[in-house]
Amino acid sequence: MKRTRDDKWRLTLAAAKAFHAREGHLRVPRKHVESVESHGAGDVQSGSGGLGVVDVKLGMVLDNIRKRADKLPAERRAELDALGMRWTTAKKAAAR
């Protein structure tokens, strides 16, 4: 079964929360992959329903979200803000 945007967002947010809980921050290396448990038929890669583990390319996803922050719905931005999301990278901040 194909995942909807909302399904993908739930997985991304679950991965971000797991990373934040473990590391205490949301400065995720670009190549980092976070494995999270998925629940429900729309979230499982095999499409068989039930529980499964999904790998989320969290570093890449968050980097892409930063680049498109102006298009991110306010609710989703607030969810990431609650985890301490940095909207500019250290490199960009130093260039200013």
C-alpha positions as CSV (number, residue, x, y, z in Angstrom):
1,M,0.0,0.0,0.0
2,K,1.3,3.4,-0.9
3,R,2.0,5.9,1.9
4,T,0.2,9.3,1.9
5,R,2.0,12.5,2.8
6,D,0.4,12.4,6.2
7,D,1.7,8.8,6.7
8,K,5.2,10.0,5.7
9,W,5.0,13.0,8.0
10,R,4.0,10.7,11.0
11,L,7.0,8.5,10.3
12,T,9.3,11.5,10.0
13,L,8.0,13.0,13.2
14,A,8.3,9.7,15.0
15,A,11.9,9.4,13.8
16,A,12.7,13.0,14.9
17,K,11.2,12.3,18.3
18,A,13.2,9.1,18.8
19,F,16.4,10.9,17.7
20,H,15.7,13.8,20.1
21,A,14.8,11.5,23.0
22,R,18.1,9.6,22.6
23,E,20.5,12.4,21.7
24,G,18.9,15.5,23.4
25,H,18.9,17.6,20.2
26,L,17.8,17.6,16.6
27,R,21.1,18.3,14.9
28,V,20.9,15.2,12.7
29,P,23.9,14.4,10.4
30,R,22.7,14.4,6.8
31,K,23.5,10.7,6.2
32,H,21.7,9.6,9.4
33,V,19.0,6.9,9.1
34,E,16.6,6.4,12.0
35,S,14.6,3.1,12.3
36,V,11.1,3.5,13.7
37,E,8.2,1.1,14.3
38,S,5.2,1.8,12.0
39,H,1.6,1.1,12.9
40,G,-1.2,0.5,10.5
41,A,-1.5,-0.7,6.9
42,G,-0.5,2.6,5.3
43,D,2.8,2.7,7.2
44,V,4.2,-0.7,6.6
45,Q,6.6,-1.1,3.7
46,S,5.4,-4.7,2.9
47,G,1.8,-3.6,2.7
48,S,0.7,-6.6,4.8
49,G,-0.7,-4.5,7.7
50,G,0.3,-4.8,11.3
51,L,3.6,-3.7,12.7
52,G,6.9,-3.2,11.0
53,V,10.2,-1.3,11.1
54,V,10.7,1.5,8.6
55,D,14.0,3.2,8.0
56,V,13.6,7.0,7.7
57,K,16.5,9.0,6.1
58,L,16.1,11.6,8.8
59,G,19.1,13.7,8.1
60,M,18.2,14.1,4.5
61,V,14.5,14.7,5.2
62,L,15.2,17.4,7.8
63,D,17.7,19.1,5.5
64,N,15.1,19.2,2.8
65,I,12.5,20.5,5.2
66,R,14.9,23.3,6.2
67,K,15.3,24.3,2.5
68,R,11.5,24.4,2.0
69,A,10.6,25.8,5.5
70,D,8.5,28.6,3.9
71,K,6.2,25.9,2.4
72,L,5.8,23.9,5.6
73,P,2.4,24.1,7.3
74,A,2.5,26.0,10.6
75,E,1.3,23.0,12.5
76,R,4.2,20.8,11.3
77,R,6.7,23.6,11.9
78,A,5.4,23.9,15.5
79,E,5.9,20.2,16.0
80,L,9.5,20.5,14.9
81,D,10.0,23.7,16.9
82,A,8.9,21.7,20.0
83,L,11.9,19.4,19.4
84,G,14.3,22.2,19.1
85,M,14.6,22.2,15.3
86,R,17.3,24.6,14.0
87,W,16.0,26.2,10.8
88,T,19.5,27.4,9.7
89,T,22.6,25.3,9.6
90,A,25.8,26.4,11.4
91,K,27.4,26.9,7.9
92,K,24.6,29.3,6.8
93,A,24.7,31.2,10.0
94,A,28.5,31.7,9.7
95,A,28.2,33.0,6.2
96,R,25.9,35.8,7.3
